[in-house]
Amino acid sequence: MVLDATEAAGLVSDGRLLALNSYENRVYRVGLEEPLTDPAAGAIPGQVVAKFYRAARWSDAQIIEEHDFALELAAAELPVAAPLRIDGATLHRHAGFRYALFECRPGGSPELDPPGARELLGRTLGRMHALGARRPFRHRESLAHWRHGARAREHVLELDIVPAPLDARYAEVSAQLVDAIAACHAAAGVTRMLRLHGDCHAGNILWQHTGPLFVDFDDSFNGPAVQDLWMFISGSPDQMRREWSLLLDGYEQFAHLDPGEPYLIEALRATRMLNHAAWIARRWDDPAFPLAFPWFGEPRYWERHVDELREQLAALDDPPLLRG
């Protein structure tokens, strides 16, 4: 079916097919008999990536808006994996599935410790955000839809997946965390929202000899700039300050970060913790998820998760991250 879908879009496959690591969608590398006629610099000749979208997650308008954003970035010579436009379209249908095709691009896992790597990453993100700030998404979600993690918390409780008596502990600490996240956003006073990658972490970057290449814009949304920055800093407080400083040294060459945004880092981390658990819970009926996360339904996972939420609740009282 994957090979047939590739050929339905006008490309001729040579029969090679490799499933790539993806849970939310289904993604494959497909070999072609003939290279693309006008490949981007650095693309692997004779191969494309076929991405099949999970049904009912995004509307057509939301997917096309994601594609248009990636194409806009690519047109500005930013290093992103943008979909191929074939006969004027980027979103295709075959056998009841929606899918898109991308050029296959090489790259390895990012190593951000070498001199200049974090500054380069920051400069690239700054350029992306300068373009993303030109206008908002019209169809895709915004940070407000997350409701400070309340939506994720409600999903977990509605699915009744937390074993007793941990369910009561989860309900209590998650409610406290949602209130603390909301208070943090109110205190930070950040109102500027822009188009973001949205799920910007090392797993969504291919590192090339020229620097980062950003892939998988599936979670693009309107939000504060710091959402695309905070997942690249970790470790001790001193280490985080150094990494934050290096990242901003590059970022602020091309874009502006509002003064209140560092106050949101731990709040965004807390929201991601709530969202991640809810994401697995919502997808538990997908056979790929129990295989990938076999520990999810066990009491020890939820005991650890509740403890981590409690620790993160305390972290929201820490001073904001400042440059080292």
C-alpha positions in Angstrom: 0.0 0.0 0.0 2.9 2.4 0.8 4.5 1.7 -2.5 1.2 2.1 -4.3 0.6 5.4 -2.6 4.1 6.7 -3.7 3.4 5.7 -7.3 -0.1 7.2 -7.1 1.6 10.6 -6.5 3.5 10.2 -9.7 6.8 8.7 -8.5 8.0 5.2 -9.5 9.3 3.0 -6.7 12.0 0.5 -7.0 10.5 -1.7 -4.3 12.8 -0.6 -1.4 10.8 0.1 1.8 12.0 0.8 5.3 9.8 1.8 8.3 11.2 4.7 10.3 10.7 5.4 13.9 7.4 7.2 14.5 4.5 6.6 16.8 2.0 9.4 16.1 2.0 8.9 12.3 3.5 6.1 10.1 6.7 7.0 8.2 8.6 5.1 5.6 11.7 5.5 3.5 10.9 4.5 -0.1 13.4 3.9 -2.9 12.8 5.3 -6.4 13.8 4.1 -9.8 14.7 7.6 -10.9 16.0 10.5 -8.7 13.8 13.5 -8.3 14.3 15.9 -11.2 15.0 19.0 -9.0 16.2 17.8 -5.5 17.2 20.2 -2.8 20.9 20.4 -2.0 22.0 17.5 0.1 19.0 15.3 -0.6 19.7 11.6 -0.9 19.1 10.8 -4.6 16.6 8.0 -5.4 14.8 8.1 -2.1 11.8 9.8 -0.5 10.1 9.7 2.9 6.4 8.9 2.9 4.5 10.2 6.0 1.0 8.8 6.6 -1.1 10.9 8.9 -3.0 9.5 11.9 -6.7 9.6 11.1 -8.8 12.3 12.8 -5.9 14.0 14.5 -5.6 17.1 12.3 -7.9 18.5 9.7 -6.8 18.9 6.1 -6.5 22.7 6.7 -4.3 22.1 9.7 -2.0 19.8 7.8 -1.7 22.0 4.8 -0.9 25.0 7.1 1.9 22.9 8.6 3.2 22.2 5.1 2.9 25.8 4.0 4.9 26.9 7.0 7.7 24.4 6.3 7.7 25.5 2.6 7.9 29.1 3.6 10.9 28.4 5.8 12.6 26.4 3.1 12.0 29.2 0.5 13.9 31.5 3.0 16.8 29.0 2.8 16.2 27.7 6.3 17.3 24.1 6.9 14.0 22.3 7.2 12.5 19.1 5.8 9.6 20.5 3.7 7.0 18.4 1.8 7.2 17.9 -2.0 4.7 19.8 -4.0 3.4 17.4 -6.7 0.9 18.7 -9.2 0.3 21.7 -6.9 -0.5 19.7 -3.8 1.5 18.5 -0.8 -1.3 16.5 0.9 -2.4 13.3 -1.0 -4.8 10.5 -0.5 -4.6 6.8 -1.2 -6.7 3.8 0.1 -8.4 6.1 2.7 -5.1 7.5 4.1 -3.8 11.0 3.9 0.0 11.2 3.3 2.8 13.5 2.2 6.1 12.9 0.5 9.4 14.5 1.6 12.9 14.4 0.2 15.1 12.0 2.1 17.8 14.1 3.9 20.9 12.7 5.6 22.1 13.6 9.1 23.1 12.3 12.5 22.1 13.0 16.1 23.0 16.5 17.2 26.0 17.0 19.4 25.6 20.4 21.0 28.7 20.5 23.2 31.3 21.2 20.5 32.3 24.9 20.4 29.8 27.0 18.4 27.1 24.3 18.1 24.6 25.9 20.5 25.2 29.4 19.0 24.5 27.9 15.5 21.4 26.2 16.8 20.3 29.5 18.4 20.9 31.5 15.2 18.9 29.0 13.1 16.0 29.1 15.6 16.2 32.9 15.6 15.8 33.0 11.8 12.9 30.6 12.0 11.1 32.6 14.6 11.7 35.9 12.7 9.8 34.4 9.9 7.3 32.7 12.1 6.4 36.0 13.7 5.2 37.5 10.5 1.7 36.1 10.9 -0.1 33.5 13.1 -1.5 30.2 12.2 -5.2 30.4 11.4 -6.1 26.7 11.7 -3.6 25.1 14.0 -3.8 25.1 17.8 -2.3 27.7 20.1 -0.8 27.4 23.5 -4.2 28.4 25.0 -5.7 25.1 23.8 -3.4 23.2 26.3 -5.2 25.1 29.1 -2.0 25.0 31.2 -2.1 21.1 31.1 -5.7 20.9 32.3 -6.8 19.2 29.1 -4.1 16.5 29.5 -5.0 16.0 33.1 -8.7 15.5 32.3 -7.9 13.0 29.6 -5.9 10.8 32.0 -8.6 10.9 34.6 -11.4 10.2 32.1 -9.5 7.2 30.7 -9.3 5.7 34.3 -5.8 4.4 33.6 -4.1 5.3 36.8 -4.2 2.4 39.3 -5.6 2.9 42.8 -4.7 4.3 45.2 -2.3 6.3 43.0 -5.3 7.8 41.1 -6.2 10.0 44.1 -2.5 11.2 44.4 -2.3 11.9 40.7 -5.6 13.9 40.8 -4.3 16.0 43.7 -0.8 16.8 42.5 -1.8 17.4 38.9 -4.5 19.8 39.9 -2.0 21.7 42.0 0.4 21.7 39.1 -2.2 23.1 36.6 -2.9 25.9 39.0 0.8 26.7 39.4 1.4 26.6 35.7 -1.5 29.1 35.2 -0.1 31.4 37.9 3.4 31.2 36.3 2.0 32.3 32.9 0.1 35.1 34.5 3.2 36.4 36.3 5.4 36.1 33.2 3.0 38.3 31.2 4.1 36.9 27.8 1.5 37.7 25.2 3.5 37.5 21.9 2.7 34.3 20.1 4.3 33.2 16.9 4.4 30.2 14.6 6.6 27.5 16.1 8.0 24.1 15.3 6.3 23.2 18.6 8.1 19.9 19.4 11.6 21.2 19.1 14.0 18.8 20.7 17.1 16.9 19.7 15.1 14.0 18.3 13.6 16.3 15.6 16.9 17.5 14.4 19.3 15.9 11.9 22.8 17.4 12.3 24.6 17.9 9.0 28.1 19.3 8.3 26.4 22.7 7.8 24.4 22.5 11.1 20.9 21.5 12.2 18.1 20.4 9.8 14.7 20.5 11.4 12.2 17.7 10.7 8.7 16.8 11.7 6.6 20.0 12.0 3.5 17.8 12.9 3.1 19.7 16.2 3.4 23.2 14.9 1.3 25.7 16.8 1.1 29.4 17.9 3.1 29.9 21.1 5.8 31.8 22.9 9.3 31.6 21.4 10.8 29.9 24.4 8.8 26.7 23.6 11.3 26.0 20.8 14.3 26.7 23.0 13.9 25.2 26.5 14.3 21.5 25.6 17.9 22.2 24.5 19.1 23.0 28.0 19.5 20.5 30.8 21.7 19.5 33.8 22.8 21.4 36.9 21.7 25.0 37.4 25.2 26.2 36.4 25.2 24.0 33.3 21.7 25.2 32.3 22.7 28.8 32.6 25.8 28.3 30.4 23.8 26.5 27.8 21.0 29.1 27.9 23.5 31.9 27.5 25.1 30.2 24.4 21.8 29.5 22.8 20.7 33.1 23.3 24.0 34.5 22.0 23.0 33.0 18.6 19.2 33.5 18.9 19.3 37.2 19.6 21.3 37.9 16.4 18.0 37.4 14.5 15.1 37.4 16.9 13.9 39.0 20.1 13.0 37.1 23.3 10.5 38.8 25.6 11.8 39.4 29.1 9.2 37.2 30.7 9.8 34.2 28.6 12.5 32.6 30.9 9.9 32.5 33.6 7.9 30.0 31.5 10.6 27.4 31.1 9.6 25.3 34.1 5.9 25.8 33.5 6.4 24.5 29.9 8.4 21.6 31.2 5.5 20.8 33.6 3.0 21.0 30.8 5.0 18.7 28.7 5.1 16.1 31.5 1.3 16.2 31.8 0.9 16.1 28.0 3.3 13.2 27.5 1.4 10.9 29.9 -1.9 11.9 28.4 -0.6 11.2 24.9 0.3 7.6 25.7 -2.9 7.1 27.6 -5.0 8.3 24.6 -3.0 6.1 22.2 -3.0 2.9 24.4 -5.4 1.1 22.0 -2.8 1.5 19.2 -0.8 -1.8 19.2 2.4 0.2 18.7 2.1 1.9 22.1 2.0 -1.1 24.5 5.0 -2.5 22.7 6.9 0.8 22.9 5.9 1.7 26.5 5.2 -1.7 28.3 5.7 -0.1 31.7 3.0 2.5 31.2 0.2 0.6 32.9 2.3 -0.5 35.8 1.9 1.1 39.3 5.6 1.8 39.5 5.4 4.1 36.5 2.5 6.1 38.0 4.2 6.2 41.4 7.3 7.7 39.7 5.3 10.0 37.6 3.4 11.4 40.6 6.7 12.0 42.4 8.1 13.8 39.3 5.0 16.0 39.1 5.5 16.9 42.8 9.1 17.7 42.2 8.2 19.8 39.2 5.6 21.7 41.3 8.4 22.7 43.6 10.6 23.7 40.7 8.0 26.3 39.6 9.0 28.3 42.7 12.6 28.5 41.6 14.1 31.7 40.2 13.9 32.1 36.4 16.8 30.9 34.3 19.2 33.8 33.6 22.2 34.0 31.3 25.4 32.6 32.8 
